Amino acid sequence: MKKFALSLSVLGVAVAIAVAGPIRAAEISFAANTTGKNVEFLNKQRAIFEKETGNQVKLVTMPSSSSEQFSQYRLWLAAGNKDIDVYQTDVIWAPQLADQFIDLKDATKDVAGQFFPSIIASQTVNGRLVALPLFTDAPALFYRKDLLEKYGKLPPKTWDEMAATAKDVQDKERQAGQKDLWGYVFQGNSYEGLTCNALEWVKSSGGGQIVEPDGTISINNEKAAAALERAKGWIGTISPPGVLAYQEEESRGVWQTGNAVFMRNWPYAYSLGNGSDSAVKGKFDVMTLPVAAAGDKPSSTLGGWNLAVSKYSEKQEAAIALVKFLASKDVQKARAIELSNLPTLTDLYDDKDVAAAQPFMPNWKPIFQDAVPRPSATAKVKYNEVSSKFWTAVHNTLSGSGSAAENLELLEADLTTLKGDAW
């Protein structure tokens, strides 16, 4: 995540100069992530903002792991840190960090109606808009259309079809000399990304969504266990053993060098995969994630990133201006075209320039509209612990430390204790 610096409005600066003589523009710090080309893009937008306002933006780069970012954010905010003014936040953090951010409702009432209502709702806690949506996210299955066509394979509809196709193409390509090719890469490290992957396996198998909206702990069931055992079978067969340490960028690295048949990843990997330095440029396509069996519903985890202003910031007016600039239609359009990030503004899905640059994007709209939310709204401040316990149980299963049934039974007990009388 990244941070930028803003100052007073142009009018405010002019008035201040007229009354008090020369004045230094404000510098605002903006914490933002380093995934893909996010930093490069933000630096370009920062320059535009600085030129237009006279303010200075300091970018504070964060690790690409959302779990590591959250831990650092929580430390800063708990300490009342005044050095960071704007935070780039994950969609799931609103209920956990709401008390540390200012309410943006009044400041954004002129633009809030342009956003998808559901995304605005995801960042609204107890009637307070704690973050303005920057871009939304929902993963898809990336597949090598050239390799599937080469071997007469159709894009898979079920997880078992995906695994069978991956294994067949992988084996035949290896026999032809592509020794480093794997069938499927995903995010298997012990972090929030594994929660997203595993939630998709479980939900698309009819196994629920860990904790249901009414607070019921549902994860300990046969369909969920079967989904995790299925994924365990991929390790070392169609997925490299090292996938248990992969996050988004490691998966993309294998994919973009041409060493995977399938990949689960977020939309940002689309434009990078078609970059001039990519071995798979023009050779792949994307589709909805598979299901366990016909009749099951595809399930992509709802993601997305937002912009929040710290209540400890001493430059809140300028920080709000930066937030509105970065979430504006022009900047979101540029982000969609250059980074293939999904806009949070409804009009951009009908924009001809966006469709021409990212032809897949209009078709992605139903994927994220039907995406599955993680149980952050239900677990509230306890969500981070819920997710950590879940991804640990999943990672233990994938790495062969206990069966899925055993690990989910222990998980249910842990979550029941964590829940107590209520979330």
LINCOR-V320926 format. One record per residue. N is the residue number from 1. RES is the residue in three letters. PHI is phi in whole degrees, 0 to 359 (NA if undefined). Layout:
N RES PHI
N RES PHI
This chain:
1 MET NA
2 LYS 223
3 LYS 231
4 PHE 237
5 ALA 249
6 LEU 236
7 SER 219
8 LEU 293
9 SER 295
10 VAL 301
11 LEU 298
12 GLY 299
13 VAL 295
14 ALA 299
15 VAL 297
16 ALA 297
17 ILE 295
18 ALA 297
19 VAL 274
20 ALA 240
21 GLY 85
22 PRO 304
23 ILE 221
24 ARG 276
25 ALA 293
26 ALA 284
27 GLU 244
28 ILE 246
29 SER 261
30 PHE 232
31 ALA 268
32 ALA 215
33 ASN 276
34 THR 247
35 THR 293
36 GLY 58
37 LYS 251
38 ASN 300
39 VAL 295
40 GLU 301
41 PHE 295
42 LEU 295
43 ASN 296
44 LYS 294
45 GLN 291
46 ARG 299
47 ALA 298
48 ILE 295
49 PHE 298
50 GLU 296
51 LYS 293
52 GLU 285
53 THR 248
54 GLY 83
55 ASN 278
56 GLN 245
57 VAL 241
58 LYS 257
59 LEU 268
60 VAL 251
61 THR 277
62 MET 246
63 PRO 299
64 SER 287
65 SER 288
66 SER 295
67 SER 294
68 GLU 292
69 GLN 299
70 PHE 300
71 SER 299
72 GLN 291
73 TYR 301
74 ARG 297
75 LEU 295
76 TRP 299
77 LEU 290
78 ALA 297
79 ALA 272
80 GLY 67
81 ASN 301
82 LYS 264
83 ASP 281
84 ILE 255
85 ASP 261
86 VAL 236
87 TYR 242
88 GLN 274
89 THR 241
90 ASP 287
91 VAL 302
92 ILE 276
93 TRP 273
94 ALA 306
95 PRO 294
96 GLN 276
97 LEU 246
98 ALA 307
99 ASP 291
100 GLN 264
101 PHE 244
102 ILE 281
103 ASP 277
104 LEU 265
105 LYS 302
106 ASP 293
107 ALA 291
108 THR 244
109 LYS 297
110 ASP 281
111 VAL 235
112 ALA 303
113 GLY 291
114 GLN 276
115 PHE 270
116 PHE 299
117 PRO 305
118 SER 295
119 ILE 283
120 ILE 299
121 ALA 298
122 SER 293
123 GLN 253
124 THR 254
125 VAL 235
126 ASN 52
127 GLY 82
128 ARG 255
129 LEU 276
130 VAL 269
131 ALA 203
132 LEU 262
133 PRO 299
134 LEU 259
135 PHE 206
136 THR 256
137 ASP 207
138 ALA 201
139 PRO 284
140 ALA 221
141 LEU 267
142 PHE 273
143 TYR 219
144 ARG 280
145 LYS 296
146 ASP 293
147 LEU 286
148 LEU 294
149 GLU 293
150 LYS 301
151 TYR 251
152 GLY 67
153 LYS 256
154 LEU 264
155 PRO 303
156 PRO 285
157 LYS 259
158 THR 241
159 TRP 297
160 ASP 292
161 GLU 295
162 MET 301
163 ALA 295
164 ALA 294
165 THR 295
166 ALA 301
167 LYS 293
168 ASP 295
169 VAL 294
170 GLN 303
171 ASP 295
172 LYS 289
173 GLU 292
174 ARG 295
175 GLN 296
176 ALA 273
177 GLY 115
178 GLN 273
179 LYS 294
180 ASP 267
181 LEU 285
182 TRP 240
183 GLY 281
184 TYR 207
185 VAL 236
186 PHE 210
187 GLN 254
188 GLY 250
189 ASN 291
190 SER 278
191 TYR 195
192 GLU 302
193 GLY 298
194 LEU 288
195 THR 303
196 CYS 298
197 ASN 300
198 ALA 291
199 LEU 300
200 GLU 294
201 TRP 299
202 VAL 289
203 LYS 297
204 SER 285
205 SER 252
206 GLY 78
207 GLY 261
208 GLY 84
209 GLN 227
210 ILE 75
211 VAL 233
212 GLU 281
213 PRO 305
214 ASP 274
215 GLY 96
216 THR 292
217 ILE 276
218 SER 249
219 ILE 292
220 ASN 275
221 ASN 214
222 GLU 296
223 LYS 292
224 ALA 294
225 ALA 297
226 ALA 296
227 ALA 296
228 LEU 288
229 GLU 295
230 ARG 298
231 ALA 295
232 LYS 301
233 GLY 291
234 TRP 283
235 ILE 294
236 GLY 84
237 THR 254
238 ILE 250
239 SER 241
240 PRO 296
241 PRO 306
242 GLY 292
243 VAL 298
244 LEU 290
245 ALA 241
246 TYR 280
247 GLN 248
248 GLU 301
249 GLU 289
250 GLU 294
251 SER 298
252 ARG 297
253 GLY 300
254 VAL 295
255 TRP 298
256 GLN 288
257 THR 272
258 GLY 86
259 ASN 250
260 ALA 211
261 VAL 275
262 PHE 230
263 MET 212
264 ARG 262
265 ASN 198
266 TRP 273
267 PRO 302
268 TYR 302
269 ALA 287
270 TYR 292
271 SER 293
272 LEU 294
273 GLY 293
274 ASN 258
275 GLY 287
276 SER 295
277 ASP 264
278 SER 265
279 ALA 285
280 VAL 250
281 LYS 305
282 GLY 75
283 LYS 252
284 PHE 227
285 ASP 216
286 VAL 231
287 MET 208
288 THR 297
289 LEU 295
290 PRO 291
291 VAL 237
292 ALA 286
293 ALA 207
294 ALA 305
295 GLY 104
296 ASP 285
297 LYS 261
298 PRO 304
299 SER 225
300 SER 255
301 THR 291
302 LEU 289
303 GLY 240
304 GLY 130
305 TRP 230
306 ASN 222
307 LEU 234
308 ALA 236
309 VAL 251
310 SER 294
311 LYS 289
312 TYR 270
313 SER 295
314 GLU 262
315 LYS 229
316 GLN 296
317 GLU 297
318 ALA 291
319 ALA 297
320 ILE 298
321 ALA 298
322 LEU 295
323 VAL 301
324 LYS 293
325 PHE 295
326 LEU 291
327 ALA 264
328 SER 289
329 LYS 299
330 ASP 297
331 VAL 287
332 GLN 297
333 LYS 295
334 ALA 298
335 ARG 296
336 ALA 296
337 ILE 290
338 GLU 273
339 LEU 244
340 SER 55
341 ASN 277
342 LEU 284
343 PRO 294
344 THR 255
345 LEU 257
346 THR 299
347 ASP 298
348 LEU 290
349 TYR 284
350 ASP 251
351 ASP 282
352 LYS 293
353 ASP 293
354 VAL 295
355 ALA 297
356 ALA 290
357 ALA 283
358 GLN 229
359 PRO 300
360 PHE 286
361 MET 294
362 PRO 303
363 ASN 283
364 TRP 277
365 LYS 307
366 PRO 293
367 ILE 295
368 PHE 279
369 GLN 292
370 ASP 258
371 ALA 294
372 VAL 266
373 PRO 282
374 ARG 288
375 PRO 283
376 SER 286
377 ALA 292
378 THR 277
379 ALA 281
380 LYS 53
381 VAL 292
382 LYS 267
383 TYR 301
384 ASN 301
385 GLU 289
386 VAL 302
387 SER 296
388 SER 299
389 LYS 293
390 PHE 293
391 TRP 295
392 THR 294
393 ALA 297
394 VAL 292
395 HIS 297
396 ASN 301
397 THR 296
398 LEU 298
399 SER 272
400 GLY 89
401 SER 264
402 GLY 90
403 SER 279
404 ALA 299
405 ALA 299
406 GLU 295
407 ASN 291
408 LEU 286
409 GLU 294
410 LEU 294
411 LEU 297
412 GLU 302
413 ALA 296
414 ASP 296
415 LEU 291
416 THR 297
417 THR 295
418 LEU 296
419 LYS 295
420 GLY 65
421 ASP 285
422 ALA 192
423 TRP 287
